[in-house]
């Protein structure tokens, strides 16, 4: 565990400069509709700094996506409070549906999220 903390502290100053785009993380939730049922709505979870890679067709194919067109890669710092299930990203007034997430180097330092234009 001490080894991971040393690596984390050494990498974070370099990684923090890499995140230069503000991206909103939205989640689809169910709320009561007032008639005994539920309706789907969206709720802002967090606004975080990310690195955005737009020319990502090759990397998306390597990650297993079959349709790499309009794929954008979002790199963000790993945080315990971020739940990426049933979420989408909003960046530059466009919405991106999350296709998959990878834990980069399996060290819980950085996440790589693959998303396509909605």
LINZIHU-V354927 format. One record per pair of residues at least 4 apart in sequence whose C-alpha atoms are under 6 Angstrom apart, sorted by the first residue. I is the first residue (numbers start at 1). J is the second residue. If there is no record, write none. Layout:
BEGIN
i=[I I]
j=[J J]
END
This chain:
BEGIN
i=[4 12 19 19 19 21 21 22 22 23 23 23 23 24 24 24 24 25 25 25 26 26 26 26 26 27 27 27 27 28 28 28 29 29 29 30 30 30 31 31 32 32 33 33 33 50 50 51 51 52 52 53 53 54 56 56 57 60 60 61 70 70 71 71 72 73 73 74 74 75 75 76 76 77 77 78 78 78 78 88 88 88 89 89 90 90 95 96 96 96 96 97 97 97 98 99 99 100 100 101 101 102 102 103 104 104]
j=[8 16 49 50 51 49 50 48 49 47 48 90 91 46 47 89 90 45 46 89 43 44 45 87 88 42 43 86 87 41 42 86 40 41 42 38 39 40 38 39 37 38 37 38 39 75 76 74 75 73 74 72 73 72 60 72 68 65 68 65 116 117 115 116 115 113 114 112 113 111 112 110 111 109 110 108 109 110 111 96 97 98 95 96 94 95 118 115 116 117 118 115 116 118 115 114 115 113 114 112 113 111 112 111 110 111]
END
